[in-house]
Amino acid sequence: MGLDFPNKARSYDRSRRCVRFLGYDGLFEVPFFLQADALVSTRGGVVEAELLDAFDAVRVRVYDVAQKVYARGRQTGYVLTAKDFR
């Protein structure tokens, strides 16, 4: 079975400064952490709502990148950075 994203929920993780979302590979839950810098430039700080809106605007692309990173090898969690989107 491949990686899927049936749950549209996402949240901002202040401690990691990232947007957290989940993928599923069959019964296995796969956590992803998308760094804020990969969504927007951070000049003077960014509001949490802006990051979540930015995530929603590029959700399909984020999921595509998450699937590619996941295919490289299984881990307990994945951190997506701006480099992954190049």
Secondary structure, DSSP 8 states (H G I E B T S, - for coil): --EE-----EEEETTTTEEEEEEEETTEEEEEEEEGGGTS--SS---HHHHHHHHHHTHHHHHHHHHHHHHT---S-EEE-GGGG-
